[in-house]
Structures are given as C-alpha cells and as structure tokens.
Amino acid sequence: MKKLSVVDAAEYFGISKEAIHNRIRRGSLESVIEDGQKMVILTQDTKVKRTRTAPRAKSKTSDDSNYYKLLEEQNRALQERVGVLENETRTLRDQKELMLVQEREKIEDIYKEKDEQFKNLLNTLSQQFMLNAPMEQKEETVEVEMIEDKKSQNSSISLKKYLKSKKLSKKKCIKIQNKFKKRVKNDERIITIGSKIYLNPSKYDYSDLV
C-alpha cells in the first residue's frame, strides 16, 4: 500500500486533480485525511489501473509536443515572410521617394525654362512697344518741337513746322513730305523720332528736297 497526495496521484496516473477527486467521490480510489491533507491510497489493483491509463497520458503528451512543434514552425515561417515583406516595403518606399524627387526636379526645370521664355517675351514686347510707340500730338495743333542734337548741339524742327514756315500750298507740302519719307533711311540730314520727321536747317541744306 502506498499513499500519495492528490497532486502526486494526478501526476502518477497522468490525469488532472479534478479527475482524482471524481474518482475518490465515485469510490474507485481510496483516500484518507492526514494532518489536514487528503492522501490517495494506492493498492495493487490501483497500480493495474494506472498501467492501463498511463499510455493514454503519454500519447496525449506526445500529441501536445507535436502540436507545439508545428506551431513553432508555422510561427518561424510567418516571421520569415514578415521580414521579406518589410524589405519589399522598404524598397518600394525608397523607389517612390526617388521618383518623387526626380519628378519635382523635372517640374522645377520646366518652370525655370518657362520663366526665362516669359521674361524674353516681355523684354521683346517692351522693346517693340518703345520702338513703335507714336508721339502723341494732334495734327490740328502744330507746335514747335525742338530737340537737342547731341553731336552738334544745334536745334531741330519738325518737318511740318518747317514747311509751314515756307508758306507753301497744301498740295506742295504733301509732295515734299513724300520726298522726305523716301529719303529717311538713306539721308543723314533727316532725323526721325517715332513717326515724326525732324530737320536741322542750321546745319543742313534741304533745297534739293524742297
């Protein structure tokens, strides 16, 4: 005869403590109280029962071991997969950042080029406007327009004023004006500012045209 605590008996039979208590209540196991602790009494018959149940406990332990081993292998495989996905994600993020930087540089270059083209266009239009801007003066108001010749420091007078001083007919004045217009580009005696023609009688002789 042998006495074991409930915990030791559960380990001996390979079952839970609750199963030991159930057996005691059913009477399949004998027990006594010693020093306030319940002790299971093992007899020769009890040993036979333990021998029959032990293989089942061993089989259950083996199944649990195989199950945990399978879980560990699956967990290891998942961790490896997570590592691969993290590397792929990091690579894709780096590629995306590089593409964004390249696109931003392309856009900046395009805007710089457009800005230069726009500036050149404005400069061209401004110069064209200054060259083609007419002198504001009504034809019916004939005023003496004096300009200063930087080379000779002599006074110049407009063609209209000059012809008016000659007291010529209107028809004659028109013919003379046409002559001056034809000679504008090739005659250094004729000065043009905008669309106006100026003469310098104190310096040049215009008798061949008048």
Phi and psi in degrees as a GROMACS rama.xvg file:
@    title "Ramachandran Plot"
@    xaxis  label "Phi"
@    yaxis  label "Psi"
@TYPE xy
-141.499  141.94  LYS-2
-114.06  131.524  LYS-3
-130.876  148.162  LEU-4
-69.5023  167.444  SER-5
-59.8665  -41.1549  VAL-6
-64.5574  -45.9488  VAL-7
-66.4592  -36.9031  ASP-8
-65.5487  -39.2242  ALA-9
-63.1861  -40.3011  ALA-10
-68.8157  -37.1792  GLU-11
-63.6825  -44.7222  TYR-12
-85.0355  -13.5847  PHE-13
74.0278  32.446  GLY-14
-129.218  177.566  ILE-15
-81.2489  166.183  SER-16
-64.1178  -36.5675  LYS-17
-62.0345  -39.1301  GLU-18
-63.0578  -37.6474  ALA-19
-62.6885  -45.5222  ILE-20
-62.8358  -39.2301  HIS-21
-62.4115  -41.2754  ASN-22
-65.5906  -37.1523  ARG-23
-65.4345  -41.8514  ILE-24
-65.6258  -37.6523  ARG-25
-74.8538  -17.9396  ARG-26
92.769  4.13717  GLY-27
-76.6639  -15.6521  SER-28
-127.303  139.779  LEU-29
-93.0669  148.361  GLU-30
-147.908  157.452  SER-31
-138.169  160.747  VAL-32
-104.393  121.725  ILE-33
-129.417  122.292  GLU-34
54.7603  36.9384  ASP-35
79.4152  6.58272  GLY-36
-120.151  135.432  GLN-37
-78.1371  127.362  LYS-38
-117.627  136.417  MET-39
-91.4337  131.7  VAL-40
-96.2087  124.404  ILE-41
-103.921  128.228  LEU-42
-113.913  -175.117  THR-43
-64.5638  -37.0175  GLN-44
-66.9666  -36.7679  ASP-45
-64.2078  -37.5196  THR-46
-62.3426  -36.5948  LYS-47
-63.4602  -42.7886  VAL-48
-63.2276  -38.7938  LYS-49
-64.729  -37.8946  ARG-50
-64.3038  -34.7194  THR-51
-74.3075  -32.8469  ARG-52
-88.405  -20.8011  THR-53
-60.2668  -42.8067  ALA-54
-60.5871  -34.0165  PRO-55
-64.9773  -40.8223  ARG-56
-65.0724  -39.9745  ALA-57
-64.5878  -41.0055  LYS-58
-63.0958  -41.1835  SER-59
-63.9756  -41.1451  LYS-60
-63.6102  -39.0806  THR-61
-65.797  -40.7115  SER-62
-63.6049  -42.1435  ASP-63
-62.6538  -40.0643  ASP-64
-63.4606  -43.4305  SER-65
-64.9755  -37.1176  ASN-66
-65.4378  -45.8435  TYR-67
-65.2101  -36.047  TYR-68
-63.7763  -40.6978  LYS-69
-64.0164  -42.0637  LEU-70
-62.5704  -40.8235  LEU-71
-63.2397  -41.3298  GLU-72
-65.0525  -42.4249  GLU-73
-64.8605  -39.3401  GLN-74
-64.7122  -41.2298  ASN-75
-62.8067  -41.4981  ARG-76
-65.6213  -39.5253  ALA-77
-66.0417  -40.1793  LEU-78
-62.6213  -41.5659  GLN-79
-62.898  -41.2917  GLU-80
-64.6584  -40.5352  ARG-81
-61.9494  -41.069  VAL-82
-61.3071  -42.103  GLY-83
-63.9297  -43.6803  VAL-84
-64.8125  -37.7679  LEU-85
-63.9302  -42.2017  GLU-86
-63.4824  -42.6869  ASN-87
-64.3406  -40.9594  GLU-88
-62.9504  -42.6094  THR-89
-63.7295  -40.8502  ARG-90
-64.2633  -44.8448  THR-91
-63.4779  -38.4841  LEU-92
-64.8865  -42.5312  ARG-93
-63.1875  -41.8952  ASP-94
-63.8993  -40.3408  GLN-95
-63.6462  -44.342  LYS-96
-62.5037  -40.354  GLU-97
-64.2637  -42.0876  LEU-98
-63.338  -40.0979  MET-99
-63.8304  -41.7435  LEU-100
-63.0495  -44.4673  VAL-101
-63.4372  -42.2761  GLN-102
-65.4734  -39.0986  GLU-103
-64.3869  -40.8189  ARG-104
-64.5066  -39.2353  GLU-105
-62.7733  -43.9322  LYS-106
-63.4548  -42.2414  ILE-107
-62.1108  -41.6458  GLU-108
-63.2443  -41.1892  ASP-109
-62.5645  -44.5141  ILE-110
-66.9675  -37.1021  TYR-111
-62.139  -44.7966  LYS-112
-62.454  -43.3885  GLU-113
-64.4721  -39.0407  LYS-114
-61.6909  -43.382  ASP-115
-63.6927  -42.7934  GLU-116
-62.4968  -41.0349  GLN-117
-65.7395  -41.6464  PHE-118
-62.9725  -44.3454  LYS-119
-61.8806  -39.5807  ASN-120
-64.4283  -42.683  LEU-121
-63.6275  -41.9441  LEU-122
-63.0766  -42.3595  ASN-123
-63.3638  -45.9487  THR-124
-63.5758  -39.1689  LEU-125
-64.704  -44.8042  SER-126
-64.4706  -41.0622  GLN-127
-63.7357  -39.6672  GLN-128
-65.414  -41.6065  PHE-129
-66.3067  -34.9574  MET-130
-73.5132  -36.6165  LEU-131
-97.1341  0.902928  ASN-132
-68.8735  123.92  ALA-133
-75.9121  151.971  PRO-134
-75.9721  124.656  MET-135
-79.0565  111.538  GLU-136
-166.077  125.861  GLN-137
-70.8229  141.776  LYS-138
-65.8818  -34.1167  GLU-139
-72.3409  -16.0404  GLU-140
-104.426  100.013  THR-141
-95.9701  112.359  VAL-142
-117.198  149.136  GLU-143
-73.4938  118.655  VAL-144
-108.757  113.169  GLU-145
-104.088  131.858  MET-146
-124.212  158.501  ILE-147
-102.593  122.753  GLU-148
-80.8337  113.681  ASP-149
-64.378  -27.6502  LYS-150
-82.7107  -47.6536  LYS-151
-98.8321  -14.5301  SER-152
58.4218  23.1107  GLN-153
-98.6401  153.743  ASN-154
-80.1912  143.882  SER-155
-118.059  160.41  SER-156
-137.166  150.561  ILE-157
-68.6561  154.151  SER-158
-61.6248  -40.0689  LEU-159
-62.5588  -43.6792  LYS-160
-65.5274  -38.2201  LYS-161
-63.3841  -45.8158  TYR-162
-67.792  -33.8655  LEU-163
-65.1222  -36.0418  LYS-164
-67.6304  -21.9935  SER-165
-81.9551  -11.3098  LYS-166
55.9368  49.0597  LYS-167
-92.8925  164.403  LEU-168
-70.3191  161.401  SER-169
-63.0317  -41.0022  LYS-170
-63.5443  -41.9567  LYS-171
-64.8172  -40.2667  LYS-172
-62.8504  -38.1653  CYS-173
-65.1077  -42.3763  ILE-174
-61.76  -43.6675  LYS-175
-65.6088  -39.6457  ILE-176
-61.3366  -40.5294  GLN-177
-63.3516  -38.1153  ASN-178
-62.1218  -44.4481  LYS-179
-64.6372  -38.5839  PHE-180
-63.6051  -36.9671  LYS-181
-69.7395  -26.3483  LYS-182
-97.7729  0.777559  ARG-183
-55.0559  -46.8302  VAL-184
-76.3198  -24.261  LYS-185
-112.243  0.111628  ASN-186
-116.693  114.47  ASP-187
-71.4538  -12.7991  GLU-188
-74.0326  -19.1156  ARG-189
-99.2218  128.103  ILE-190
-110.373  133.857  ILE-191
-121.086  137.422  THR-192
-131.641  110.352  ILE-193
65.7024  -122.097  GLY-194
-103.163  5.8926  SER-195
-95.0405  145.95  LYS-196
-110.871  132.528  ILE-197
-124.299  150.292  TYR-198
-124.436  158.574  LEU-199
-126.339  80.7055  ASN-200
-61.4933  -27.8048  PRO-201
-72.8857  -15.7681  SER-202
-112.188  -33.9013  LYS-203
-122.25  158.765  TYR-204
-106.45  127.454  ASP-205
-115.331  22.6217  TYR-206
-65.5226  -24.5678  SER-207
-72.2565  -17.6507  ASP-208
-108.306  -17.162  LEU-209
